[in-house]
């Protein structure tokens, strides 16, 4: 580019302080070395301050070191330069504001960006956009803390909405996408799949009124063959469409007073077609699936108690406790069999996968029945042994030659007996994380491990592995472990 130079020279080249004027009107005034700007100097693209202007350090004809660059639109960068571009720590002011690290002319590394609208991002940048971990405080009051990619919320993060609701989980394109947990300000809690910001895929929705829905969602609506449980024990297990009960379904209740209220076809949340023989509100033996099996368990227990405790006119020590616990076990088994019959109640032909699930459920129920019956027998046997021991002690007392001696009162200190130590729950009924008896046991679907729900969700908020096996999780779905829950309740009883 043609130019004229006025200033100090060394030989035939500018050296020292001077002024170089270019044909397009640009001017450089400052230090020269070997004919090029080197040291401190000022460059203006047009005479005056109407155009670009740089004032700062130069090296071999390029901006290098600390300097200030003023853009034609009024924006200003002040900080470090390398090879003619912002590189290092610097501050950029325009209608927006950025302070942080730069590389090759773009924000890169850690920095803070304040938008003219009021939003603030603080975190990692790459190629001029948020990328990595950061915090974005939106002007509308929403706050996101988590991973970013190419300027968008993507990866694992937590978003607290101005309304008070909170979402924790996976994000994509600034929206919840993947597995996550949403706690609504009204008390509803959803754990499961999301797609484009809406509930989509498998999940569990716990309503503030106590209802629990477990199953599939599509675009924020319940869809598929799923289950709704109410606090009073009523359960709907069947088809859903467009957020309503629609298709084949069964409405029933678990427990000792369990019964089927309706089994058949539903449309827009209303029963429209009956395909069961009994569908009235009057409880009956046939409408309470599992009750007969529970009764058989009770009768077998009573028979064993009768066989092992015959000859005794009073209930053996521990007998009432054994009987009560066995009845609780039988009730739990009845609940499991109620679920099995609810699966059997479906009128449509199940697919291969549904057949496999049903077969597995029946197998588990039979195994549980055997286990409960065995436990009931052991309890009865233990009660009988206690009775026999008490009887032997009574005979020993009868044969005691000192029985005619007057009874002496024991010392006052001996009257107060040590209270029995509280029984520890079986290890298989304790959560591996809390080491306490489980109240709401759930299964981590990918690994099959069982944990207390609250403890596992707390773990998954911070890790993406199974707590016991260390397996990296690609599926974080949870489902209730009905068998273990029943066993825990029976143990407490």
Buried (B, 14 or more C-beta within 10 A) or exposed (E): EEEEBEBEEEEEEBBEBBBBBBEEEBBBBBBBBEBBBBBBBBBBBBEEEEBBBBBBBBBEBBBBBBBBBBEEEEEEBBBBBBEBBBBBBBBBBEEEBBBBBBBEBBBBBBBBBBBEEEBBBBBBBBEBBBBBBBBBBBEEEBBBBBBBBEBBBBBBBBBBBEEEBBBBBBBBEBBBBBBBBBBBEEEBBBBBBBBEBBBBBBBBBBBEEEBBBBBBBBEBBBBBBBBBBBEEEBBBBBBBBEBBBBBBBBBBBBBEEBBBBBBBBBEEEEBEEEBBEEBEEEEEEEBBBBBEBBEBBBEBBBEBBEEBBEEBEEBBBBBEBBBEBBBBBBBBBBBBBBBBBBBEBBEEEBEEEBEEEBEEBBEBBEEBBEBBBEBBBEBBBBBBBBBBEBEEEEEEEEEEEEEEEEEEEEEEEEEEEEEEEEEEBEEEBBBBBBEEBBBBBBBBBBBEBBBBBBBBBEBBEEEEEBBEEEBEBEEBBBEBBBBBBBBBBBBEB
